Amino acid sequence: MNTNLGLLGKKLGNTQLFNDDGSVTPVTVVEAGPCMVVGKRTTEKDGYAALVLGLGKAKAKGLSKAETKHWEKAGVEAPETVREFRVSPDDLGKFEVGQVIKISEVLSEGQLVDVAGTSKGRGFTGVLKRWNFSSPVATHGTHEYKRHGGSIGTNLTPGRTFLNLKMAGHYGAERVTMPNVRIARIDDEQQLVMIAGSVPGSKNGIVEVRGQAKARKKAQPKN
């Protein structure tokens, strides 16, 4: 489990950065703020340590009476998006409820991070797109068999289709984590994080950016 500090953000889109050596770095821009601590989970009370972070402001007419009372009791404005971030007890003590977290307090340029979000929903999709199957042979008498997946069962024994075979179905709209991506630039004033490469999800999608959980494995030299 990743217990490193992180932030909630909104994916704005893609652009590119021009470096001093003339090279170009494609980046994804994430608006990571204002990100506020709206609650805390302690080991003594809840059995684990976590920061409850909120992003944006919820519309009052969209809140139930219970939600309104909850946020009034917490002493913070109702956020539009809420996520729990598991952290160590030491990191938990660094922040208080109602505190707005700056990007530079949690992340730094050049740092490797894990970015999690909900991938784009693609609806009902065939096996070629969903599972990257190869297209069937289109010649030698083949007809009415374009973009099919091939045989899925047996004839006599066991005479049924096995479970968990790769078939057509719903694709996307699931949680995806991109591990070990690099932060190319941070803009504290505009509350922007520019991440090298791609990030899961569509524009305006909510993403979680936090320090890497597992370091990259170094390639072993060949003898």
Stockholm file with secondary structure:
# STOCKHOLM 1.0

chainA/1-223         MNTNLGLLGKKLGNTQLFNDDGSVTPVTVVEAGPCMVVGKRTTEKDGYAALVLGLGKAKAKGLSKAETKHWEKAGVEAPETVREFRVSPDDLGKFEVGQVIKISEVLSEGQLVDVAGTSKGRGFTGVLKRWNFSSPVATHGTHEYKRHGGSIGTNLTPGRTFLNLKMAGHYGAERVTMPNVRIARIDDEQQLVMIAGSVPGSKNGIVEVRGQAKARKKAQPKN
#=GR chainA/1-223 SS CCCSCEEEEEEEEEEEEECTTSCEEEEEEEECCSEEEEEEECHHHHSSCEEEEEESCCCGGGSCHHHHHHHHHHTSCCCSEEEEEECCHHHHTTCCTTCEECHHHHCCTTCEEEEEEECCCCCEECHHHHHCCCCCCCCTTCCSCTTCCCCCSCSSSSCSCCTTCCCSEECCCSEEEEEEEEEEEEETTTTEEEEESCCSSCTTCEEEEEECSSCCCCCCCCC
#=GC SS_cons         CCCSCEEEEEEEEEEEEECTTSCEEEEEEEECCSEEEEEEECHHHHSSCEEEEEESCCCGGGSCHHHHHHHHHHTSCCCSEEEEEECCHHHHTTCCTTCEECHHHHCCTTCEEEEEEECCCCCEECHHHHHCCCCCCCCTTCCSCTTCCCCCSCSSSSCSCCTTCCCSEECCCSEEEEEEEEEEEEETTTTEEEEESCCSSCTTCEEEEEECSSCCCCCCCCC
//
